[in-house]
Amino acid sequence: MLGLLVVGALVGFAARIFHPSGRVVSLPAAPVLGAAGALLAFYSGRALHLFTDGQLMGWSAAILGAALLVALWGLIRPRR
């Protein structure tokens, strides 16, 4: 679980930097959203029996979930 949090936070930072609309996600929110997206994608994939522990698909889902949550947050967040 700690590995998922670290990977999610790093992917959150990367998604913040590479977001197509610029840096629309704040610096503290990026790792939190990334970690939440990684945990959500990983555990929901396990609950749906898409993969089991130790499979590479679990890490792929965590990375994709982290990036997607940060991207969605940037899209739905109101602009100033």
N, CA, C and O atoms as a GROMACS GRO file, in nm:
protein
  320
    1MET      N    1   0.082  -0.118   0.000
    1MET     CA    2   0.000   0.000   0.000
    1MET      C    3   0.087   0.126   0.000
    1MET      O    4   0.052   0.225  -0.063
    2LEU      N    5   0.198   0.121   0.070
    2LEU     CA    6   0.288   0.236   0.070
    2LEU      C    7   0.345   0.261  -0.068
    2LEU      O    8   0.362   0.376  -0.109
    3GLY      N    9   0.374   0.154  -0.141
    3GLY     CA   10   0.423   0.169  -0.277
    3GLY      C   11   0.320   0.236  -0.367
    3GLY      O   12   0.356   0.317  -0.452
    4LEU      N   13   0.193   0.202  -0.350
    4LEU     CA   14   0.088   0.266  -0.428
    4LEU      C   15   0.078   0.415  -0.398
    4LEU      O   16   0.058   0.496  -0.489
    5LEU      N   17   0.093   0.451  -0.271
    5LEU     CA   18   0.088   0.592  -0.234
    5LEU      C   19   0.204   0.670  -0.294
    5LEU      O   20   0.185   0.782  -0.343
    6VAL      N   21   0.322   0.612  -0.291
    6VAL     CA   22   0.440   0.680  -0.347
    6VAL      C   23   0.428   0.693  -0.498
    6VAL      O   24   0.453   0.800  -0.554
    7VAL      N   25   0.390   0.585  -0.565
    7VAL     CA   26   0.374   0.589  -0.710
    7VAL      C   27   0.264   0.687  -0.748
    7VAL      O   28   0.278   0.763  -0.843
    8GLY      N   29   0.154   0.685  -0.675
    8GLY     CA   30   0.044   0.777  -0.702
    8GLY      C   31   0.085   0.922  -0.685
    8GLY      O   32   0.046   1.008  -0.765
    9ALA      N   33   0.162   0.952  -0.580
    9ALA     CA   34   0.208   1.089  -0.559
    9ALA      C   35   0.303   1.134  -0.671
    9ALA      O   36   0.293   1.246  -0.719
   10LEU      N   37   0.393   1.046  -0.713
   10LEU     CA   38   0.484   1.082  -0.822
   10LEU      C   39   0.411   1.101  -0.954
   10LEU      O   40   0.441   1.194  -1.029
   11VAL      N   41   0.315   1.015  -0.981
   11VAL     CA   42   0.236   1.031  -1.104
   11VAL      C   43   0.150   1.157  -1.095
   11VAL      O   44   0.128   1.224  -1.196
   12GLY      N   45   0.102   1.190  -0.976
   12GLY     CA   46   0.026   1.313  -0.958
   12GLY      C   47   0.109   1.436  -0.990
   12GLY      O   48   0.061   1.529  -1.055
   13PHE      N   49   0.235   1.438  -0.944
   13PHE     CA   50   0.324   1.549  -0.978
   13PHE      C   51   0.349   1.556  -1.128
   13PHE      O   52   0.346   1.664  -1.188
   14ALA      N   53   0.373   1.442  -1.188
   14ALA     CA   54   0.398   1.438  -1.333
   14ALA      C   55   0.274   1.482  -1.411
   14ALA      O   56   0.286   1.555  -1.510
   15ALA      N   57   0.157   1.438  -1.367
   15ALA     CA   58   0.034   1.478  -1.436
   15ALA      C   59   0.010   1.628  -1.421
   15ALA      O   60  -0.043   1.691  -1.512
   16ARG      N   61   0.049   1.685  -1.308
   16ARG     CA   62   0.036   1.829  -1.290
   16ARG      C   63   0.124   1.905  -1.387
   16ARG      O   64   0.083   2.005  -1.444
   17ILE      N   65   0.244   1.857  -1.406
   17ILE     CA   66   0.339   1.925  -1.494
   17ILE      C   67   0.298   1.912  -1.640
   17ILE      O   68   0.307   2.009  -1.716
   18PHE      N   69   0.251   1.793  -1.680
   18PHE     CA   70   0.222   1.767  -1.821
   18PHE      C   71   0.076   1.784  -1.859
   18PHE      O   72   0.035   1.742  -1.967
   19HIS      N   73  -0.005   1.844  -1.772
   19HIS     CA   74  -0.147   1.864  -1.804
   19HIS      C   75  -0.157   1.956  -1.926
   19HIS      O   76  -0.088   2.058  -1.932
   20PRO      N   77  -0.241   1.922  -2.024
   20PRO     CA   78  -0.246   2.001  -2.147
   20PRO      C   79  -0.296   2.144  -2.127
   20PRO      O   80  -0.264   2.231  -2.209
   21SER      N   81  -0.372   2.171  -2.023
   21SER     CA   82  -0.422   2.306  -2.000
   21SER      C   83  -0.330   2.388  -1.912
   21SER      O   84  -0.368   2.497  -1.867
   22GLY      N   85  -0.214   2.341  -1.886
   22GLY     CA   86  -0.121   2.411  -1.797
   22GLY      C   87  -0.131   2.354  -1.657
   22GLY      O   88  -0.189   2.247  -1.636
   23ARG      N   89  -0.076   2.424  -1.564
   23ARG     CA   90  -0.075   2.376  -1.425
   23ARG      C   91  -0.201   2.422  -1.354
   23ARG      O   92  -0.200   2.520  -1.280
   24VAL      N   93  -0.308   2.351  -1.376
   24VAL     CA   94  -0.438   2.387  -1.319
   24VAL      C   95  -0.463   2.320  -1.184
   24VAL      O   96  -0.559   2.355  -1.116
   25VAL      N   97  -0.381   2.227  -1.146
   25VAL     CA   98  -0.393   2.158  -1.018
   25VAL      C   99  -0.287   2.214  -0.925
   25VAL      O  100  -0.171   2.226  -0.964
   26SER      N  101  -0.325   2.250  -0.803
   26SER     CA  102  -0.229   2.308  -0.710
   26SER      C  103  -0.123   2.207  -0.668
   26SER      O  104  -0.144   2.086  -0.679
   27LEU      N  105  -0.012   2.257  -0.621
   27LEU     CA  106   0.099   2.170  -0.583
   27LEU      C  107   0.063   2.074  -0.470
   27LEU      O  108   0.100   1.956  -0.480
   28PRO      N  109  -0.006   2.116  -0.364
   28PRO     CA  110  -0.043   2.018  -0.261
   28PRO      C  111  -0.150   1.918  -0.306
   28PRO      O  112  -0.154   1.806  -0.256
   29ALA      N  113  -0.236   1.959  -0.398
   29ALA     CA  114  -0.345   1.871  -0.440
   29ALA      C  115  -0.298   1.762  -0.535
   29ALA      O  116  -0.358   1.655  -0.539
   30ALA      N  117  -0.192   1.785  -0.610
   30ALA     CA  118  -0.146   1.688  -0.710
   30ALA      C  119  -0.107   1.553  -0.648
   30ALA      O  120  -0.156   1.451  -0.696
   31PRO      N  121  -0.023   1.547  -0.546
   31PRO     CA  122   0.010   1.415  -0.491
   31PRO      C  123  -0.106   1.350  -0.417
   31PRO      O  124  -0.118   1.227  -0.416
   32VAL      N  125  -0.194   1.430  -0.357
   32VAL     CA  126  -0.310   1.374  -0.288
   32VAL      C  127  -0.405   1.311  -0.389
   32VAL      O  128  -0.452   1.199  -0.369
   33LEU      N  129  -0.433   1.383  -0.496
   33LEU     CA  130  -0.521   1.329  -0.600
   33LEU      C  131  -0.457   1.208  -0.668
   33LEU      O  132  -0.526   1.111  -0.699
   34GLY      N  133  -0.326   1.214  -0.692
   34GLY     CA  134  -0.258   1.101  -0.753
   34GLY      C  135  -0.263   0.976  -0.666
   34GLY      O  136  -0.289   0.867  -0.716
   35ALA      N  137  -0.238   0.993  -0.538
   35ALA     CA  138  -0.241   0.879  -0.446
   35ALA      C  139  -0.383   0.823  -0.435
   35ALA      O  140  -0.402   0.702  -0.431
   36ALA      N  141  -0.483   0.912  -0.430
   36ALA     CA  142  -0.621   0.866  -0.422
   36ALA      C  143  -0.661   0.792  -0.549
   36ALA      O  144  -0.730   0.690  -0.543
   37GLY      N  145  -0.620   0.843  -0.664
   37GLY     CA  146  -0.651   0.777  -0.790
   37GLY      C  147  -0.584   0.641  -0.802
   37GLY      O  148  -0.643   0.546  -0.853
   38ALA      N  149  -0.462   0.632  -0.755
   38ALA     CA  150  -0.390   0.504  -0.760
   38ALA      C  151  -0.457   0.401  -0.670
   38ALA      O  152  -0.477   0.286  -0.710
   39LEU      N  153  -0.492   0.441  -0.549
   39LEU     CA  154  -0.558   0.348  -0.458
   39LEU      C  155  -0.696   0.307  -0.510
   39LEU      O  156  -0.733   0.190  -0.503
   40LEU      N  157  -0.771   0.404  -0.562
   40LEU     CA  158  -0.904   0.375  -0.614
   40LEU      C  159  -0.898   0.279  -0.732
   40LEU      O  160  -0.976   0.183  -0.738
   41ALA      N  161  -0.808   0.302  -0.825
   41ALA     CA  162  -0.798   0.215  -0.943
   41ALA      C  163  -0.748   0.076  -0.905
   41ALA      O  164  -0.799  -0.024  -0.956
   42PHE      N  165  -0.650   0.069  -0.817
   42PHE     CA  166  -0.594  -0.060  -0.778
   42PHE      C  167  -0.696  -0.146  -0.705
   42PHE      O  168  -0.718  -0.262  -0.740
   43TYR      N  169  -0.758  -0.088  -0.602
   43TYR     CA  170  -0.850  -0.169  -0.522
   43TYR      C  171  -0.982  -0.196  -0.592
   43TYR      O  172  -1.044  -0.300  -0.567
   44SER      N  173  -1.026  -0.107  -0.679
   44SER     CA  174  -1.148  -0.138  -0.755
   44SER      C  175  -1.120  -0.246  -0.860
   44SER      O  176  -1.206  -0.328  -0.887
   45GLY      N  177  -1.002  -0.246  -0.918
   45GLY     CA  178  -0.965  -0.352  -1.011
   45GLY      C  179  -0.955  -0.487  -0.942
   45GLY      O  180  -0.994  -0.589  -0.998
   46ARG      N  181  -0.902  -0.487  -0.822
   46ARG     CA  182  -0.897  -0.613  -0.746
   46ARG      C  183  -1.036  -0.658  -0.706
   46ARG      O  184  -1.064  -0.778  -0.708
   47ALA      N  185  -1.124  -0.564  -0.670
   47ALA     CA  186  -1.260  -0.601  -0.631
   47ALA      C  187  -1.338  -0.658  -0.749
   47ALA      O  188  -1.424  -0.744  -0.731
   48LEU      N  189  -1.308  -0.612  -0.868
   48LEU     CA  190  -1.375  -0.662  -0.989
   48LEU      C  191  -1.307  -0.786  -1.046
   48LEU      O  192  -1.348  -0.838  -1.149
   49HIS      N  193  -1.203  -0.833  -0.978
   49HIS     CA  194  -1.127  -0.952  -1.018
   49HIS      C  195  -1.063  -0.938  -1.156
   49HIS      O  196  -1.057  -1.033  -1.233
   50LEU      N  197  -1.015  -0.817  -1.186
   50LEU     CA  198  -0.944  -0.796  -1.312
   50LEU      C  199  -0.799  -0.842  -1.302
   50LEU      O  200  -0.737  -0.876  -1.403
   51PHE      N  201  -0.745  -0.842  -1.181
   51PHE     CA  202  -0.608  -0.889  -1.157
   51PHE      C  203  -0.596  -0.930  -1.011
   51PHE      O  204  -0.683  -0.900  -0.929
   52THR      N  205  -0.489  -1.000  -0.981
   52THR     CA  206  -0.463  -1.042  -0.844
   52THR      C  207  -0.333  -0.977  -0.797
   52THR      O  208  -0.267  -0.906  -0.873
   53ASP      N  209  -0.298  -1.003  -0.672
   53ASP     CA  210  -0.175  -0.946  -0.617
   53ASP      C  211  -0.053  -0.993  -0.695
   53ASP      O  212  -0.042  -1.111  -0.730
   54GLY      N  213   0.037  -0.902  -0.721
   54GLY     CA  214   0.162  -0.937  -0.787
   54GLY      C  215   0.159  -0.928  -0.938
   54GLY      O  216   0.263  -0.948  -1.001
   55GLN      N  217   0.046  -0.899  -0.997
   55GLN     CA  218   0.041  -0.887  -1.142
   55GLN      C  219   0.075  -0.745  -1.184
   55GLN      O  220   0.046  -0.649  -1.112
   56LEU      N  221   0.136  -0.733  -1.298
   56LEU     CA  222   0.177  -0.603  -1.350
   56LEU      C  223   0.057  -0.515  -1.382
   56LEU      O  224   0.068  -0.392  -1.377
   57MET      N  225  -0.054  -0.572  -1.414
   57MET     CA  226  -0.174  -0.495  -1.446
   57MET      C  227  -0.220  -0.411  -1.328
   57MET      O  228  -0.280  -0.306  -1.348
   58GLY      N  229  -0.194  -0.454  -1.208
   58GLY     CA  230  -0.229  -0.375  -1.090
   58GLY      C  231  -0.153  -0.244  -1.084
   58GLY      O  232  -0.211  -0.140  -1.053
   59TRP      N  233  -0.024  -0.249  -1.114
   59TRP     CA  234   0.056  -0.127  -1.117
   59TRP      C  235   0.016  -0.037  -1.233
   59TRP      O  236   0.014   0.085  -1.220
   60SER      N  237  -0.016  -0.098  -1.345
   60SER     CA  238  -0.061  -0.019  -1.460
   60SER      C  239  -0.192   0.052  -1.430
   60SER      O  240  -0.210   0.168  -1.467
   61ALA      N  241  -0.282  -0.017  -1.363
   61ALA     CA  242  -0.410   0.044  -1.325
   61ALA      C  243  -0.387   0.158  -1.226
   61ALA      O  244  -0.454   0.261  -1.234
   62ALA      N  245  -0.295   0.141  -1.133
   62ALA     CA  246  -0.266   0.246  -1.035
   62ALA      C  247  -0.209   0.370  -1.102
   62ALA      O  248  -0.249   0.481  -1.069
   63ILE      N  249  -0.119   0.352  -1.196
   63ILE     CA  250  -0.060   0.466  -1.266
   63ILE      C  251  -0.165   0.537  -1.351
   63ILE      O  252  -0.173   0.660  -1.351
   64LEU      N  253  -0.244   0.460  -1.422
   64LEU     CA  254  -0.348   0.518  -1.506
   64LEU      C  255  -0.455   0.588  -1.421
   64LEU      O  256  -0.502   0.696  -1.457
   65GLY      N  257  -0.492   0.528  -1.310
   65GLY     CA  258  -0.592   0.589  -1.222
   65GLY      C  259  -0.543   0.720  -1.163
   65GLY      O  260  -0.620   0.815  -1.151
   66ALA      N  261  -0.416   0.726  -1.124
   66ALA     CA  262  -0.361   0.848  -1.069
   66ALA      C  263  -0.359   0.960  -1.172
   66ALA      O  264  -0.398   1.072  -1.143
   67ALA      N  265  -0.315   0.928  -1.293
   67ALA     CA  266  -0.309   1.030  -1.398
   67ALA      C  267  -0.449   1.076  -1.438
   67ALA      O  268  -0.470   1.195  -1.462
   68LEU      N  269  -0.542   0.984  -1.446
   68LEU     CA  270  -0.678   1.021  -1.486
   68LEU      C  271  -0.748   1.107  -1.381
   68LEU      O  272  -0.820   1.200  -1.417
   69LEU      N  273  -0.727   1.078  -1.254
   69LEU     CA  274  -0.792   1.159  -1.151
   69LEU      C  275  -0.739   1.301  -1.150
   69LEU      O  276  -0.816   1.396  -1.134
   70VAL      N  277  -0.609   1.318  -1.166
   70VAL     CA  278  -0.552   1.453  -1.172
   70VAL      C  279  -0.600   1.525  -1.298
   70VAL      O  280  -0.631   1.644  -1.292
   71ALA      N  281  -0.608   1.455  -1.410
   71ALA     CA  282  -0.655   1.516  -1.534
   71ALA      C  283  -0.802   1.557  -1.523
   71ALA      O  284  -0.839   1.666  -1.566
   72LEU      N  285  -0.885   1.469  -1.466
   72LEU     CA  286  -1.026   1.503  -1.450
   72LEU      C  287  -1.046   1.620  -1.355
   72LEU      O  288  -1.133   1.704  -1.377
   73TRP      N  289  -0.967   1.624  -1.250
   73TRP     CA  290  -0.976   1.736  -1.156
   73TRP      C  291  -0.941   1.866  -1.227
   73TRP      O  292  -1.004   1.969  -1.202
   74GLY      N  293  -0.842   1.863  -1.313
   74GLY     CA  294  -0.805   1.982  -1.388
   74GLY      C  295  -0.911   2.025  -1.487
   74GLY      O  296  -0.925   2.144  -1.517
   75LEU      N  297  -0.987   1.929  -1.538
   75LEU     CA  298  -1.092   1.962  -1.635
   75LEU      C  299  -1.218   2.018  -1.568
   75LEU      O  300  -1.281   2.109  -1.621
   76ILE      N  301  -1.255   1.963  -1.454
   76ILE     CA  302  -1.380   2.006  -1.391
   76ILE      C  303  -1.362   2.123  -1.294
   76ILE      O  304  -1.459   2.186  -1.252
   77ARG      N  305  -1.240   2.152  -1.260
   77ARG     CA  306  -1.213   2.262  -1.166
   77ARG      C  307  -1.243   2.394  -1.236
   77ARG      O  308  -1.203   2.414  -1.350
   78PRO      N  309  -1.315   2.484  -1.167
   78PRO     CA  310  -1.344   2.613  -1.231
   78PRO      C  311  -1.218   2.698  -1.248
   78PRO      O  312  -1.129   2.698  -1.163
   79ARG      N  313  -1.213   2.768  -1.358
   79ARG     CA  314  -1.098   2.854  -1.387
   79ARG      C  315  -1.114   2.987  -1.319
   79ARG      O  316  -1.225   3.033  -1.293
   80ARG      N  317  -1.001   3.049  -1.289
   80ARG     CA  318  -1.004   3.183  -1.229
   80ARG      C  319  -0.974   3.286  -1.331
   80ARG      O  320  -0.972   3.405  -1.300
   0.00000   0.00000   0.00000
